[in-house]
Amino acid sequence: MNDINYHYHTGGSKVKLTDWKIGIMTLLLATTVACGNNTSTSEKGTENTATEQPSPTASDSPVTEAKIEVDETKAAELIAQFNNQVPATTVTISVAITELLHELGIEPAGVPTTKSKLPEAFDSLPRIGSSHQPDLEQIAKLTPSVILGPSSIKDSLDKSFKPANLPTAYLPADSLEELKLSTVVLGRVYGKEDKANEVLLKLIEQENTAIKLAEGKDAPSVMLLFGSAESLMFMNEDTFVGSLAKKLGATNVLSDVLKMKETYIPLDMESIVTANPDVILLVAHGDPSAVTKKLEEDVKKNGAWEKLDAFKNGKLIALDYNLYGIASLVNAPKAYQDLASILYN
């Protein structure tokens, strides 16, 4: 462990120690995308036109004014799940979606059972089990009009909910761009368009502030890892931390160098050597020092240590799981600031 400086990041400070679905079109908010109190979209098949803000690199132009660009076809597909009805009773099995409901001022009847922090305003609400083990009996007691779950594990959840004839709707919630789209969709479905716009405008302003930290600087190549000491996976830009890094101008070697399209890929040493990233970012379950130590041992055993710039330059960074472990619209501004300091300091 003396050959490298590891840094465990907790919300921006440094202390020495060293599921994966398709991405969605970038959402940038500018004007109200109204569809009235009806959940159907009269604009279906059209797009709100706006200037898309590019991801920054060392030579990129300054950040422009925040605007919106919504994939109307995708939004209409998601809204159609609600059958033109505003749900009278909502429960959610997703932490990320729970946060979105709170941000929009929508109180669900039940929320997931989780060790992750949920909005304090929902502390007294019934817990309905985890996304991987929903409590069907408790859910049925709440007689939900809809159960909101993440699109990434739709097939798994349907195995529980369909036989029980429980109504469901699935929203994308893996990357920040997916959370933005889901915020727009929930705003339309529940008649909270103005609040959704307000939330996203504020987020984009904070996002732009973080992006400015990268202006005029060399954008690094990054490798993103997720898992435990027993099992690590590569992650692409369709994950939460991946979408943040991309917006900050970093190049994800999984897509750019290795040309892999899957969101999660099992780690292998040959790919690490081939990609040779400037920075390796690790989102680890449990003790991050144990995971980094195991990765270091594997790299040395494989003889790849001297070939990897990230290891030679002490650029294996263990990220704070509380900040990056679960996609979060609420945590995004702080995560942006923290990640910008890691990539460009």
C-alpha positions as semicolon CSV with decimal commas, in nm:
position;residue;x (nm);y (nm);z (nm)
1;M;0,000;0,000;0,000
2;N;0,304;0,232;0,019
3;D;0,337;0,249;-0,358
4;I;0,030;0,462;-0,406
5;N;-0,171;0,733;-0,235
6;Y;-0,537;0,647;-0,215
7;H;-0,792;0,912;-0,134
8;Y;-1,132;0,841;0,011
9;H;-1,360;1,131;-0,078
10;T;-1,635;1,228;0,162
11;G;-1,823;1,522;0,020
12;G;-1,520;1,705;-0,112
13;S;-1,260;1,643;0,160
14;K;-0,972;1,404;0,111
15;V;-0,836;1,162;0,366
16;K;-0,538;0,948;0,275
17;L;-0,589;0,567;0,256
18;T;-0,614;0,493;0,002
19;D;-2,835;-0,211;-1,212
20;W;-2,734;-0,064;-1,627
21;K;-2,968;0,038;-1,891
22;I;-2,945;0,266;-2,191
23;G;-2,881;0,637;-2,151
24;I;-3,128;0,902;-2,245
25;M;-3,109;1,221;-2,443
26;T;-2,960;1,509;-2,244
27;L;-3,223;1,712;-2,068
28;L;-3,171;2,083;-2,028
29;L;-3,451;2,294;-1,879
30;A;-3,570;2,634;-2,002
31;T;-3,945;2,676;-2,033
32;T;-4,254;2,505;-1,896
33;V;-4,334;2,189;-2,086
34;A;-4,706;2,191;-2,024
35;C;-4,956;1,923;-2,097
36;G;-5,239;2,055;-1,880
37;N;-5,392;1,858;-1,599
38;N;-5,436;1,558;-1,830
39;T;-5,144;1,317;-1,832
40;S;-5,162;1,267;-2,208
41;T;-4,920;1,473;-2,419
42;S;-5,055;1,679;-2,703
43;E;-4,693;1,726;-2,813
44;K;-4,632;1,356;-2,856
45;G;-4,385;1,291;-3,133
46;T;-4,243;1,644;-3,122
47;E;-3,941;1,788;-2,948
48;N;-3,887;2,107;-2,755
49;T;-3,607;2,269;-2,945
50;A;-3,320;2,424;-2,758
51;T;-2,950;2,465;-2,779
52;E;-2,785;2,161;-2,626
53;Q;-2,505;2,240;-2,390
54;P;-2,188;2,051;-2,481
55;S;-1,976;1,862;-2,234
56;P;-1,663;2,067;-2,158
57;T;-1,305;1,989;-2,248
58;A;-0,993;2,197;-2,218
59;S;-1,083;2,403;-2,525
60;D;-1,461;2,417;-2,497
61;S;-1,651;2,744;-2,514
62;P;-1,802;2,889;-2,192
63;V;-2,116;2,738;-2,046
64;T;-2,433;2,875;-2,204
65;E;-2,770;2,961;-2,053
66;A;-2,968;2,667;-1,919
67;K;-3,234;2,538;-2,155
68;I;-3,449;2,231;-2,193
69;E;-3,448;1,955;-2,448
70;V;-3,695;1,672;-2,391
71;D;-3,727;1,353;-2,588
72;E;-4,102;1,381;-2,636
73;T;-4,137;1,031;-2,777
74;K;-3,972;0,877;-2,472
75;A;-4,164;1,102;-2,233
76;A;-4,494;1,005;-2,399
77;E;-4,408;0,636;-2,369
78;L;-4,344;0,674;-1,997
79;I;-4,656;0,884;-1,936
80;A;-4,873;0,631;-2,123
81;Q;-4,816;0,384;-1,839
82;F;-5,048;0,598;-1,624
83;N;-5,348;0,563;-1,862
84;N;-5,432;0,933;-1,854
85;Q;-5,500;0,915;-1,480
86;V;-5,349;1,103;-1,189
87;P;-5,272;0,827;-0,936
88;A;-5,479;0,868;-0,621
89;T;-5,245;0,651;-0,415
90;T;-4,877;0,608;-0,500
91;V;-4,614;0,382;-0,351
92;T;-4,255;0,358;-0,468
93;I;-3,993;0,088;-0,442
94;S;-3,709;0,319;-0,551
95;V;-3,499;0,550;-0,335
96;A;-3,422;0,776;-0,630
97;I;-3,790;0,807;-0,728
98;T;-3,884;0,867;-0,364
99;E;-3,656;1,171;-0,369
100;L;-3,815;1,296;-0,691
101;L;-4,164;1,270;-0,539
102;H;-4,050;1,472;-0,240
103;E;-3,889;1,737;-0,459
104;L;-4,219;1,776;-0,647
105;G;-4,432;1,792;-0,333
106;I;-4,598;1,454;-0,392
107;E;-4,649;1,239;-0,081
108;P;-4,656;0,864;-0,146
109;A;-4,850;0,618;0,068
110;G;-4,548;0,390;0,103
111;V;-4,172;0,410;0,049
112;P;-3,892;0,154;0,016
113;T;-3,727;-0,023;0,305
114;T;-3,366;0,089;0,279
115;K;-3,055;0,184;0,469
116;S;-3,021;0,488;0,244
117;K;-3,141;0,822;0,373
118;L;-3,493;0,913;0,264
119;P;-3,654;1,259;0,296
120;E;-3,731;1,327;0,662
121;A;-4,087;1,426;0,570
122;F;-4,147;1,060;0,478
123;D;-4,010;0,911;0,801
124;S;-4,354;0,809;0,929
125;L;-4,468;0,646;0,605
126;P;-4,505;0,267;0,578
127;R;-4,208;0,074;0,441
128;I;-4,294;-0,163;0,157
129;G;-3,976;-0,368;0,126
130;S;-3,671;-0,326;-0,093
131;S;-3,656;-0,314;-0,472
132;H;-3,512;-0,664;-0,468
133;Q;-3,758;-0,798;-0,212
134;P;-4,088;-0,604;-0,216
135;D;-4,337;-0,675;0,063
136;L;-4,644;-0,765;-0,142
137;E;-4,870;-0,798;0,161
138;Q;-4,783;-0,452;0,289
139;I;-4,814;-0,301;-0,057
140;A;-5,158;-0,457;-0,111
141;K;-5,279;-0,310;0,220
142;L;-5,210;0,036;0,084
143;T;-5,428;-0,031;-0,225
144;P;-5,200;0,167;-0,455
145;S;-5,317;0,320;-0,780
146;V;-4,961;0,274;-0,900
147;I;-4,631;0,130;-0,779
148;L;-4,336;0,329;-0,911
149;G;-4,021;0,132;-0,978
150;P;-3,693;0,181;-1,168
151;S;-3,692;0,078;-1,534
152;S;-3,357;-0,098;-1,494
153;I;-3,511;-0,382;-1,293
154;K;-3,860;-0,385;-1,448
155;D;-3,841;-0,751;-1,552
156;S;-3,743;-0,858;-1,202
157;L;-4,015;-0,653;-1,030
158;D;-4,283;-0,768;-1,274
159;K;-4,226;-1,125;-1,160
160;S;-4,358;-1,017;-0,821
161;F;-4,617;-0,756;-0,914
162;K;-4,791;-0,907;-1,219
163;P;-4,905;-1,233;-1,051
164;A;-5,045;-1,020;-0,767
165;N;-5,230;-0,793;-1,014
166;L;-5,064;-0,485;-0,870
167;P;-5,054;-0,174;-1,096
168;T;-4,705;-0,056;-1,191
169;A;-4,521;0,215;-1,381
170;Y;-4,147;0,218;-1,439
171;L;-3,926;0,523;-1,472
172;P;-3,558;0,550;-1,570
173;A;-3,350;0,635;-1,264
174;D;-2,990;0,525;-1,317
175;S;-2,813;0,833;-1,452
176;L;-2,866;1,201;-1,378
177;E;-3,006;1,253;-1,728
178;E;-3,260;0,977;-1,662
179;L;-3,359;1,140;-1,334
180;K;-3,417;1,468;-1,518
181;L;-3,648;1,297;-1,766
182;S;-3,836;1,121;-1,486
183;T;-3,880;1,454;-1,309
184;V;-4,045;1,597;-1,622
185;V;-4,267;1,290;-1,655
186;L;-4,378;1,294;-1,291
187;G;-4,445;1,667;-1,316
188;R;-4,680;1,609;-1,609
189;V;-4,854;1,305;-1,462
190;Y;-4,922;1,464;-1,123
191;G;-4,992;1,819;-1,247
192;K;-4,665;1,950;-1,102
193;E;-4,510;2,089;-1,421
194;D;-4,418;2,423;-1,269
195;K;-4,252;2,261;-0,970
196;A;-4,061;2,021;-1,195
197;N;-3,933;2,315;-1,400
198;E;-3,829;2,498;-1,085
199;V;-3,640;2,196;-0,952
200;L;-3,460;2,131;-1,279
201;L;-3,372;2,495;-1,345
202;K;-3,206;2,513;-1,005
203;L;-3,020;2,188;-1,071
204;I;-2,895;2,304;-1,410
205;E;-2,769;2,630;-1,263
206;Q;-2,570;2,431;-1,006
207;E;-2,457;2,194;-1,279
208;N;-2,328;2,483;-1,489
209;T;-2,139;2,624;-1,193
210;A;-1,956;2,293;-1,151
211;I;-1,886;2,264;-1,524
212;K;-1,713;2,601;-1,519
213;L;-1,452;2,449;-1,288
214;A;-1,335;2,240;-1,585
215;E;-1,306;2,526;-1,833
216;G;-0,959;2,568;-1,981
217;K;-0,829;2,249;-1,819
218;D;-0,721;1,920;-1,973
219;A;-1,005;1,670;-1,951
220;P;-0,883;1,336;-1,809
221;S;-0,975;0,987;-1,920
222;V;-1,150;0,793;-1,645
223;M;-1,228;0,433;-1,561
224;L;-1,525;0,380;-1,332
225;L;-1,548;0,075;-1,108
226;F;-1,836;-0,044;-0,893
227;G;-1,868;-0,333;-0,648
228;S;-1,687;-0,503;-0,364
229;A;-1,356;-0,674;-0,299
230;E;-1,513;-0,998;-0,424
231;S;-1,653;-0,855;-0,748
232;L;-1,585;-0,535;-0,942
233;M;-1,753;-0,407;-1,257
234;F;-1,663;-0,140;-1,511
235;M;-1,931;0,131;-1,548
236;N;-2,005;0,353;-1,847
237;E;-2,159;0,699;-1,871
238;D;-2,515;0,569;-1,831
239;T;-2,462;0,538;-1,456
240;F;-2,492;0,818;-1,199
241;V;-2,123;0,890;-1,151
242;G;-2,061;0,819;-1,519
243;S;-2,314;1,082;-1,627
244;L;-2,158;1,338;-1,392
245;A;-1,807;1,268;-1,518
246;K;-1,923;1,296;-1,879
247;K;-2,089;1,630;-1,814
248;L;-1,765;1,751;-1,657
249;G;-1,579;1,664;-1,976
250;A;-1,406;1,342;-1,872
251;T;-1,369;1,061;-2,127
252;N;-1,496;0,722;-2,013
253;V;-1,248;0,462;-2,139
254;L;-1,506;0,182;-2,131
255;S;-1,687;0,346;-2,421
256;D;-1,414;0,553;-2,582
257;V;-1,118;0,313;-2,578
258;L;-1,261;-0,032;-2,516
259;K;-1,567;0,040;-2,736
260;M;-1,801;-0,149;-2,504
261;K;-2,167;-0,050;-2,504
262;E;-2,293;-0,236;-2,196
263;T;-2,353;-0,028;-1,884
264;Y;-2,177;-0,276;-1,655
265;I;-1,893;-0,510;-1,759
266;P;-1,702;-0,753;-1,533
267;L;-1,354;-0,621;-1,457
268;D;-1,058;-0,783;-1,626
269;M;-0,694;-0,682;-1,600
270;E;-0,626;-0,688;-1,973
271;S;-0,891;-0,423;-2,032
272;I;-0,747;-0,201;-1,760
273;V;-0,403;-0,215;-1,925
274;T;-0,546;-0,152;-2,271
275;A;-0,750;0,147;-2,156
276;N;-0,475;0,293;-1,931
277;P;-0,695;0,570;-1,784
278;D;-0,563;0,886;-1,622
279;V;-0,795;0,836;-1,326
280;I;-0,969;0,532;-1,178
281;L;-1,282;0,612;-0,975
282;L;-1,421;0,346;-0,744
283;V;-1,772;0,327;-0,594
284;A;-1,736;0,050;-0,339
285;H;-1,976;-0,138;-0,119
286;G;-1,853;-0,161;0,238
287;D;-1,498;-0,060;0,328
288;P;-1,341;0,121;0,029
289;S;-0,990;0,064;0,165
290;A;-1,042;-0,312;0,151
291;V;-1,158;-0,289;-0,209
292;T;-0,869;-0,067;-0,317
293;K;-0,621;-0,296;-0,142
294;K;-0,758;-0,601;-0,322
295;L;-0,746;-0,420;-0,656
296;E;-0,387;-0,313;-0,590
297;E;-0,288;-0,669;-0,509
298;D;-0,451;-0,800;-0,828
299;V;-0,280;-0,539;-1,041
300;K;0,062;-0,617;-0,895
301;K;0,007;-0,991;-0,923
302;N;-0,082;-0,945;-1,290
303;G;0,230;-0,739;-1,354
304;A;0,028;-0,442;-1,473
305;W;0,133;-0,189;-1,209
306;E;0,413;-0,024;-1,407
307;K;0,194;-0,003;-1,718
308;L;-0,087;0,199;-1,563
309;D;-0,065;0,576;-1,530
310;A;-0,347;0,596;-1,275
311;F;-0,162;0,366;-1,035
312;K;0,178;0,523;-1,092
313;N;0,040;0,870;-1,029
314;G;-0,174;0,785;-0,728
315;K;-0,500;0,840;-0,913
316;L;-0,710;0,555;-0,778
317;I;-0,987;0,742;-0,599
318;A;-1,243;0,574;-0,372
319;L;-1,560;0,783;-0,386
320;D;-1,803;0,836;-0,100
321;Y;-2,075;0,572;-0,143
322;N;-2,327;0,793;0,037
323;L;-2,279;1,055;-0,232
324;Y;-2,236;0,841;-0,543
325;G;-2,371;0,495;-0,460
326;I;-2,733;0,567;-0,556
327;A;-2,851;0,796;-0,834
328;S;-2,981;1,108;-0,664
329;L;-3,114;1,437;-0,798
330;V;-3,069;1,576;-0,447
331;N;-2,703;1,475;-0,417
332;A;-2,609;1,577;-0,771
333;P;-2,497;1,936;-0,698
334;K;-2,265;1,829;-0,417
335;A;-2,141;1,532;-0,620
336;Y;-2,066;1,761;-0,914
337;Q;-1,854;1,988;-0,699
338;D;-1,673;1,697;-0,538
339;L;-1,606;1,521;-0,868
340;A;-1,483;1,838;-1,035
341;S;-1,229;1,883;-0,756
342;I;-1,111;1,523;-0,807
343;L;-1,076;1,545;-1,185
344;Y;-0,926;1,890;-1,215
345;N;-0,718;1,953;-0,902
